[in-house]
Amino acid sequence: MRGSATPVGKREIARAFKLSGSDDRERLKALLRDLEADGAVERGRNKRVAPPQALPEVAVLEITGIDADGEPQARPLTWTGEGTPPRIFLLPERKGLPAVGVGDKVLAKLSRINDRLYEARTLRRIEGAEGRVLGVYRPAAEGGRIIPTDRRASTEFLVLPANRGEAEPDDLVLADVLPAGRMGLPQARVVERFGSMADPRAISLIAIHAHGLPTAFAPAALREAELAAVPPLTGRTDLRAVPLVTIDGSDARDFDDAVWAEPDGDPANPGGWHLLVAIADVAYYVRPGSALDRAACERGNSVYFPDRVVPMLPEALSNGLCSLRPGEDRACLGFHLWIDARGSLIRHRIVRGLMRSAARLTYEQVQAVRDGRPDDATGPLLDTVIAPLYGAFACLWQARQRRGTLDLDLPERKVRLDGRGRVADIGVRQRLDSHRLIEEFMIAANVAAAESLETLAMPGLYRIHDQPSPAKLEALRSFLAGIGQPFAKGQVIRPEHFTRLLERTAGTSDSHLVSEVVLRTQAQAEYAPGNIGHFGLALTRYAHFTSPIRRYADLIVHRALIRAHSLGVGGLDDAAMAKLEEIGEHISKTERRAAAAERDAVDRFTAAFLADRVGCTFSGRISGVSRFGLFVRLDESGADGLVPASTLPDDRYEHDEAAHTLVGQRHGRTFRLGGAVTVTLVEADPITGSTLLVLHREGQADPTLQIGHSGGDHPGGPDSGRRKRRRGR
């Protein structure tokens, strides 16, 4: 029986041992009953028997992954045996059956190779499978419960003892939802545990697994990264004597861009500047079609959490050879940029070089020396490096103002953790001139990259941002008319029209409201091989070039430039060139996935921070209005919480979607997007990241009370070329 590839019946056993006659068959029947009673075999369908824990001949399987040879692997949807279930390999699909992917469920016929290995052939695919749930396991009288981490989940899940796996109380677990019965809670079976929710790191783990972020690199990719080395100078421009510096946040984990500037000595360009923006040469290490390339493309970008990074590239590159550490030789791709006194880019030249960073500086350090407070690191660099950078920045800033770039400059939450990984405080991330300096240098380099691709007719990926749709513009005009604010009509809309509106309402009671509505009017930026320009930045051509460590789009642009300018190895290959549309769509999706995961993690860290302050009162503004309640953003922490409509002052409220209001039909109370309000914290749940609020009693009597959820994608901030920790803007 143990040697048989499939469960066997009496007929197969009798044939194997050449048994005949009724006496032999009766003795065999009795023997099988004894073996079954002793637990040595189990009886399945069709009265066939097999060793304990053997799988049935036909079973429902879930596809769990693809092995190195491209063969799908699966596991039984239900498993009651001890330990982990046997490994199952799916045989190639028969003609006419749809291909299966990870997460699909199939009805399959199994063939047993040995106790721990099976082959299976798909009979049919099962549609409408229940899927999985991520949650926290808690003991209960009937076994256990899973409390889902998704705040939209409407129920808990029952876990019977046989389906508990290795889960311990308060563990974060992943579970398969089992076919529903007619009575009681739906059931689930734990398939993986990620550790205790008491560990502060569990918060970002929820976001990672809830959004399906890849976290493990294939061994081949890790090997390629470990074997990489700094290239020789041969064929490269020697930039090691240029005092390039990196300027990043104090919490930055990688440094992939460096800058330098000097006055332009050309008499034909009075008051102009010569800039150099040098970027880590990731394309030299990550070649098209390599294991590293496949991993980077799958991820699309790095994802940044308060306590960790899920990188696009292994640490040997992202924090090693591609990080522009001071005093160390690093391969780079850079643009020499020449701007005039008005900040216009008049020409540029690309080089593939070898550089050596003169210093690793922080935004705060650079701002302090600019304000007259140098330290040991910045003092010696003030006249030769930092002052010229600010001189060039002043010209670039003039050009930005002239273009009428849309800059909503919305506050961004910054979560600071203590030594144990717990939230110490949550505040608003500082916005300094040193931030703007680097952003303008990055924008100039990105424009040069796009111009270079376009001039040489080289296919690549552009960062495009469409103008608002006519429907959204009409809704905006209608809304603004209701608050006495006219908006341009009958003309081509430009970013400067929004800028004038924001300037006109700045400092008024409607300023927050107008900013929120303008934000929601904007289209979402994305990646595409076809250039339509960047509306928010008021630029006709723009490509992401400055962050190839953490954005696959930038790596594609690097490869395109290398091929276009014949700069050596690592250029864009024909296979990728033929799939640029598909690649652009994929990395646009991974960017949105990363933004959602980062936002969810910050929400949960914020809820954990507020959990001890239930009952406290906070000031805030209405950041969203819906028929089921109000979203309020707290001034102190930036946390978004829900005020359910059922808790509002007694009235019958109607939601005016166009006006972003809830209006009481009997007493006329109006709750409007952007309005100020005082609220009391009722609940803060780190598991789901949800925060529940009620209006403070003193505010309920005010019939003019206005309350305000930001949404959308800020068109300017994310496309500065610097999105290490500022993805949500």
BAMI-122168 format. One record per residue (C-alpha): residue in one letter; z, y, x. Coordinates in steps of 0.05 Angstrom, whole numbers, plus 5000, padded with zeros to 4 digits. Last residue first. Layout:
! residues N
AZYX
...
END
This chain:
! residues 729
R496962735035
G499362015030
R496661785097
R500762265139
R504161785188
K498661625238
R493161985200
R490362485250
G482862555242
S483663165198
D481062755141
P487662555108
G489963285102
G483863615071
P481963225010
H488963084984
D488162424948
G489962344876
G496562344842
S502762754838
H507262584785
G513163604726
I518763914673
Q518464554634
L524364804592
T522165344543
P526565094487
D532865104532
A538364694498
Q536864074538
G538064384606
E545564374605
R545563634589
H541863434652
L535463084634
V535562344646
L533261954708
L531061254728
T528661104798
S524060514812
G522960214881
T522559524851
I527759184895
P531059834918
D533159994846
A535860704833
E539060814764
V541861374722
L540661984766
T541962624728
V536563154721
T535463904728
V528464154713
A523064594742
G515964574713
G510064294751
L507163894693
R509764154626
F515463954579
T515064364516
R520564414463
G517464644398
H523264444353
R519763984303
Q513463764338
G516363714408
V510863804459
L509663354519
T504863714567
H499263604616
A494664094579
A488863614575
E493363014561
D497263334505
H502662814492
E506162894425
Y513762884419
R517862754356
D524663064368
D531662904393
P532463174463
L529062704514
T532162014527
S526961614488
A521461964527
P523861604589
V525462074649
L522161704706
G523661834779
D519562074839
A523562164903
G521862784945
S528862764975
E532063434959
D527063724909
L526963104864
R520162944836
V520462824761
F515962364722
L516362484647
G516162014588
F512461474549
R506661924526
S505462144597
V507062754640
G507362734716
S510363124774
I515663504734
R519863884784
G526663744813
S533963944816
F539063394824
T545463154789
C549562554813
G551161964767
V548061454813
R548861694885
D549961034921
A543060774900
L539661414925
F538161164996
A535960484971
A531460834920
T528461254977
F527160635019
R523860324958
D519460924945
V517760975019
A515560245018
D511260354956
R507860954987
E506260585050
A503459995011
A499260444966
A496360815026
A494860165061
R491159885000
R487260534993
E485160485066
T483459745057
K478959924999
S475160465039
I474859955095
H471159455050
E466359955018
G464360225087
I463359525115
E458859345056
E454559965065
L454459855141
K451959135134
A445159165169
M448059585226
A453659065234
A448558515247
D444158955291
D449859085340
L453559745351
G454959855424
G460259495465
V457059535533
G453860145565
L453060885548
S445960855521
H446961495480
A445261185412
R448560525429
I455060835452
L454861325394
A454160755343
R459660355376
H464460955374
V462661065300
I464160335284
L470860395320
D472361025281
A471260655215
Y475760095238
R481660565237
R488160465277
I486260425350
P479560765336
S482961425317
T478662025336
F471661875312
H471861955236
A465262255214
Y463462945185
R457063295165
T456063875117
L463164125124
A467364495073
L473564095092
G474763895019
F467363795004
H465663335062
G458263215069
I453562765030
N451962295088
G449661585074
P452861045117
A459161075074
Y466661165082
E471161465028
A474562105003
Q477062104932
A474662644884
Q478863264871
T481263474801
R488063154810
L489663614868
V487664224829
V492364004773
E498263924821
S497064584856
V496364954789
L503064684764
H506664844829
S504065564827
D505265684753
S511966064759
T508466534808
G509266554884
A502166324896
T497766384833
R492266814863
E492466444930
L491565774895
L485766044854
R482666354916
T483065674952
F480065304893
H473965764894
E473865704970
P472664954964
R465865094933
I463465024861
V456065184849
Q455765704794
G456165744718
K463665784716
A468966004766
F476165954740
P480166414695
Q487766354694
G491166534629
I495365904621
G490765584569
A484665814607
L487165414667
F487164774624
S480264874597
R477565044666
L480864414695
A478063974640
E471164264654
L471864134728
K474063414715
A468063274671
P463263604720
S465763144775
P469463444834
Q465463514899
D464462884940
H468262725003
I464662325056
R467162055122
Y460761825153
L459261125179
G453660985227
P446060925231
M443061315290
A437861845272
L439162175340
T440862845310
E444862515253
L449162095298
S450562685345
E452163145287
A457162635259
A460562565327
A460763315338
V463963415269
N469262895287
A470663255353
A471563925317
I476063595264
M480363295319
F481263965354
E482964285287
E488063745271
I491263815340
L492364555331
R494764475259
H500364015281
S502264505336
D502365055284
L508064675251
R508764285185
Q515563945185
R516263295146
V520563395084
G527063025082
I530162345072
D536662155107
A540161595144
V536361025111
R538560355140
G535360035201
R541859895236
G540860455287
D539560965232
L533161075194
R529561725179
V524761735120
K519962325120
R517162545053
E510962985054
P510363685025
L503563894999
D498964295045
L493864414990
D488564615041
L481564715014
T477164985070
G474465675057
R469365635112
R471766295141
Q478966055143
R476765435182
A472665845230
Q478566305243
W482865685256
L477965445308
C478466105345
A486066095345
F485965365367
A481965545429
G487266035452
Y492765545431
L489865015477
P489065525532
A496465695528
I498564965530
V494764735593
T494965205653
D499865735629
L505065305594
L504264655633
P509964755683
G514664945625
T512664375579
A516163785612
D522464135638
D523364515573
P520065135545
R523265565491
G518766175481
D515866015412
R509765685443
V514465275485
A518065055422
Q511664885385
V509264445441
Q515964085445
E516363985369
Y509363705366
T511063205419
L508263155490
R505962565532
A503662875597
A498062905649
S493962345616
R489461975666
M482161905647
L476361425659
G469861615624
R464561515572
V461662205560
I459062585498
R456263295502
H457163865452
R454064515430
I455265145389
L461364935349
S463565565312
G470565825328
R468866565321
A469366685396
D464366135408
I465665395413
W463564895468
L465664175460
H465863635513
F466762995473
G470362385498
L470261625502
C476061355542
A478260805590
R485360925615
D488361025683
E495961115679
G499961745695
P501561905623
R500161355572
L493661395534
S494860785489
C488660345488
L490959895546
G497959795519
N500959995452
S494759855410
L491659395462
A497058895482
E500259045414
P494758685376
L489759125338
M489759385266
P497259465270
V502559315216
V507559835239
R515059815231
D521360155205
P518960765167
F512360415150
Y505460535179
V499360115163
S493760025214
N486660025190
G480959585164
R485358965167
E479658475161
C475258895206
A480558905261
A481558155257
R474058005260
D473258485318
L478958165357
A475857475346
S469357755375
G463157905333
P462258615360
R466558745422
V473659005420
Y475559185492
Y470059695509
A469759925436
V477060145440
D475360705489
A481561125476
I479461825455
A478462445497
V477563135465
L475163645516
L474564375498
H470564955529
W472065625497
G468566255476
G470866985485
P463967155514
N458966595507
A452666815545
P457066985605
D458666225610
G465666145638
D468265845574
P475865935572
E479365265583
A481564695538
W484664005541
V486163455490
A488362725487
D487462205432
D489861475426
F497361535434
D501160975400
R507960875368
A509061585344
D516361745326
S516662405365
G510162605332
D504062675375
I500963115429
T497162755485
V495363155547
L488963225588
P489963545657
V482763405682
A483163065750
R482562365720
L476162535683
D471562095726
T465261975685
R463661235677
G458160785704
T462660475756
L469760735746
P472360025737
P474759775670
V482159725651
A483858995635
A483458535575
L486057815580
E491957935534
A487558235479
E482557665482
R488157155479
L491357505418
A484657485382
A483756745397
P490756595373
A489056905305
F493257525290
A498857505239
T500558075192
P494958115140
L497058595084
G497058265016
H499558864977
A505958544951
H506858185018
I507058815061
A510559245009
I516158735001
L516658645076
S517759405081
I524059345041
A526258685074
R527359065140
P533959315113
D536758595116
A541058505054
M534758295017
S535357645056
G529557305090
F522157195078
R522156555036
E515856165018
V513555684963
V518855784910
R516755474844
A516455884781
Q518255794708
P516956244647
L523356384609
G524956014545
M520655604498
R513255444491
G512155234563
A508355644613
P504355324670
L508155464735
V508256144770
D508056004844
A513556354883
L514256834942
V521356974962
L526057534982
D532857204989
D538757454949
P541856754942
E538456244988
A531355974980
E529655335018
G525455024962
R528155234894
N523254824854
A527554194846
P533554624827
L529554954770
V527255664781
L526756094718
F522656734723
E524557444703
T520557834652
S516358454639
A513558574709
R511259304717
R516759454768
D513658934814
T519358654857
P520258074809
I527357814795
I526957064808
R532256644773
G536156034793
G538555344773
E540455314699
A547055674711
A543856214754
P543056354828
R538856964848
Y532156954883
V528857634896
G521557734879
L514257634894
V510457274839
R504456834842
G498256654802
E497856444729
A491056124735
G485956404686
E480155964710
I480955274739
R475155064783
R472254384772
L471853684803
T473253914874
R473553364926
A480053244963
E482152955029
Y489352785042
L494352805100
R501852695107
D502851965084
N495951755109
I488551885093
R489751905017
S483652084976
L484552624922
K480152814863
A480753564849
L482354054793
V481954734826
K486155364835
D483655964874
G488556344919
V484156304981
G476956224961
V472655714925
A465055654925
P462055534856
L459854824839
G452354704830
K451354274892
R457653914912
E462754304951
P464554075021
L471053665025
L477554025013
F483053865064
I490053715039
R496353735080
P502253355051
P507753735013
T513554045050
G520453735047
E522553244993
G518053104935
T517453494871
W510853854885
T506954244834
L500654654850
P498854134902
R496754444969
A490054654996
Q486054765059
P478855025059
E474554825119
G471755395162
D472655035229
A478655465248
D482155295182
I481355675116
G487355825073
T491855645014
I487055384961
E491455154903
L490954444877
V491254124808
A491353374815
V487252744808
E488852094846
P496252264844
L499952494907
A504452024945
Q511752234944
P514051514944
P509050984967
A503550804917
V502750464849
R497250424797
K499050334724
N492950754703
R497051384720
G502451334772
R507850824789
E512150974849
V513650514907
A519750324950
G524550624899
D528349964892
A526449914819
E519150024837
L519449464889
D522849014839
R517549154786
L512049024838
L515148354855
A515548164781
K508048314771
L506347934834
R510347324809
E506647364742
R499947414777
D501446814821
D503546394762
S497446604720
G492446354771
S489346684831
L491747084891
K486847214947
F491647694983
A486948304980
R484248104911
A491248044882
I493048734911
E486749064883
R487848764814
K495248944812
G493749684822
V492750134882
P494050864900
T488751124947
A487151105022
S491150465028
G495250355090
R501850495056
M500050005000
END
